[in-house]
Amino acid sequence: MKLNVIGDPKAAKDARVKAEQNEVDQNAMGGTEIMKHALFDKLDDATLDKFQIIPSRFRGTKKGKKPIYWVHDLAGDPEMAHLKDGGHNKFDGIVCVSHWQRQQIENYLNVPAGSLTVLQNAIEPIPEHTKPDSKECVNLIYHTTPHRGLDL
């Protein structure tokens, strides 16, 4: 059985080059990175030429592109502090992954509601298939990090 990761950067080298990377995520492959690569796999070159899509860790804008900040961090994360005191104005749009996150960014960082859009996380549709024998399966669990609500 093969695990097919949609948006796998190893399967689409050119998409990885287009996707924003930084020192924190260059070797990571968590939920944010999987969604990032899946999104960049779906976007055409004309769109990518117009927009700079920044998935979390902001490191600067690119001249000639409209910056869209796709936030995956909590409002209290130090990586988000640059949004305070009008810092949100450097983006043409800020995308949150939940309504709760949007509310926290409004409340904690004083970012106006009109600057924020919610696009909730989603999964790729799973095509109809014959389920494998449960005796031959490997059970996996994915969990979030403790500061996002994991309680052991």
C-alpha positions, 0 to 999 in steps of 0.5 A, a space after each residue: 500500500 502506498 501513501 499518496 500525499 496530495 501536494 507532496 513537494 517531492 512529486 512536484 519539484 517546480 511547485 516547491 520552488 514557487 511556494 514560500 519557504 523560510 528557515 522554519 518550514 524548509 524541512 517540515 511536512 506538517 499540516 500547514 506544509 501539506 496544505 501549502 504544497 497542495 495549494 501551489 500545485 493547484 494554482 496556475 503560473 499566471 496567478 502565482 505571478 500576481 500574488 505572493 501567498 505567505 503561509 504563516 512565517 512572514 519574512 518580507 514582501 516581494 516587489 510587484 506581487 500582491 501579498 496574501 498572508 495565510 495565517 496558521 499561527 495563534 494570535 499570541 505567537 511572537 511570529 504574529 506580533 508584526 500585525 499589531 499597530 497597523 502592521 496588517 496594512 502591508 498585506 492585500 489580504 489576511 486569510 485565517 483558517 478558522 472563525 476562532 482564529 479570526 476573532 483572536 487576531 481581531 481581539 489580541 492584535 487589533 486587526 480590523 475584521 475587514 482585513 480578515 477572511 476565513 477559509 477553513 482547513 479542508 481535506 482532499 476528497 477521497 475517491 470511492 475505493 475498496 477498503 483494505 483489510 484491517 489486519 494489513 493496515 497501519 493505524 496512524 494518528 495526527 495530533 496538534 501541538 500542545 499550545 493549540 489544545 492538545 491535552 495529554 
